[in-house]
């Protein structure tokens, strides 16, 4: 599978094979900004879909703590305080 890199200008994002230096230079000359993400995909449409998945995960990640160890530990502490206060 080829490796794709991404270029963005405004709301438009384009996927280009990493080996296509001429195409990359053309897009940069047109004002596109190169994104740091690189993915392996069968074609450019699947690469763009994978990039959308990555961006969606980045949006959700700050809330992921709620299902992790921090949340469970905090819940345990709250339950222990409630049990101590109402246990007497």
Steps between C-alpha positions, in 0.01 A plus 500: 500500500628847422560758771302822472566851629241775530481860391239749617386837372197649671239226528648289219727209585687300236681168533812439295738206484809576704727416207336767277746786561389690190135495607598611851698793362204598281258497795741697720535753219121537492495590869420163652642419844652156556349314795721278715277191480605214272294185442517179302196446280394334178406830333460870572130474591574242768791711622268799539249281686776382734606860561141588591501211750826626651363854537179368657703299755700814584174682578375216723832433680470773766186327631651152500618538861140442611528132417852453629683443824474862614121488490488166683741623766302819551177305524655269763610799710155660481332173598739457793426853627124446466524163680702660783260794540180298491636185663493641852 
